[in-house]
Amino acid sequence: MAKKDKLVDADLGELLEELRESKHEALNLRFRNATGQLENTAEIRRVRRRIARINTLIRQREIAAAEAEA
């Protein structure tokens, strides 16, 4: 849960960097799964959910910024 709190407190640049890293991790997990080297397939789901969480936080900030301008 501490990792999630870290994301909420992160600025936009940190979120984008974390998103890039998570997408790279997801790519590596997919390759390992395709080649039969991945033992714990639940890792793929965990990373996909993390990507979704980060995208949600980015979108929430975009909406808040748009409302602040209006």
C-alpha positions in Angstrom: 0.0 0.0 0.0 2.9 2.3 0.6 3.8 2.2 -3.1 0.3 3.4 -4.0 0.6 6.3 -1.5 3.9 7.2 -3.2 2.2 7.4 -6.5 -0.5 9.7 -5.2 2.1 12.1 -3.8 4.3 12.0 -6.9 4.3 14.9 -9.4 3.4 14.5 -13.0 7.0 13.9 -14.2 7.5 11.1 -11.6 4.2 9.5 -12.7 5.2 9.6 -16.3 8.6 8.0 -15.5 6.9 5.3 -13.4 4.5 4.7 -16.2 7.4 4.2 -18.7 9.1 1.8 -16.3 6.0 -0.2 -15.7 5.3 -0.5 -19.4 8.8 -1.7 -19.9 8.4 -4.2 -17.1 5.1 -5.4 -18.7 6.9 -5.9 -22.0 9.6 -8.0 -20.3 7.1 -10.1 -18.5 5.2 -10.8 -21.7 8.4 -11.9 -23.4 9.3 -14.1 -20.5 5.8 -15.6 -20.5 5.9 -16.3 -24.2 9.2 -18.1 -23.9 8.1 -20.1 -20.9 10.6 -18.5 -18.5 7.9 -16.8 -16.3 7.1 -18.8 -13.2 4.6 -16.4 -11.6 2.1 -15.3 -14.2 0.3 -13.1 -11.6 3.1 -10.6 -12.1 1.6 -9.7 -15.4 -1.7 -8.8 -13.8 0.0 -6.9 -11.0 1.9 -4.7 -13.5 -1.1 -4.1 -15.7 -3.1 -2.9 -12.7 -0.2 -0.6 -11.7 -0.2 0.9 -15.2 -4.0 1.5 -15.0 -3.5 3.1 -11.6 -0.9 5.4 -12.9 -3.0 6.3 -15.9 -6.0 7.1 -13.6 -3.9 9.4 -11.5 -2.6 11.2 -14.5 -6.1 11.6 -15.9 -7.4 12.9 -12.5 -4.7 15.6 -12.5 -5.6 16.6 -16.1 -9.2 17.0 -15.2 -8.4 18.9 -12.0 -6.1 21.3 -14.0 -8.8 21.8 -16.6 -11.4 22.6 -13.9 -9.0 25.0 -12.3 -8.6 26.9 -15.6 -12.3 27.2 -16.1 
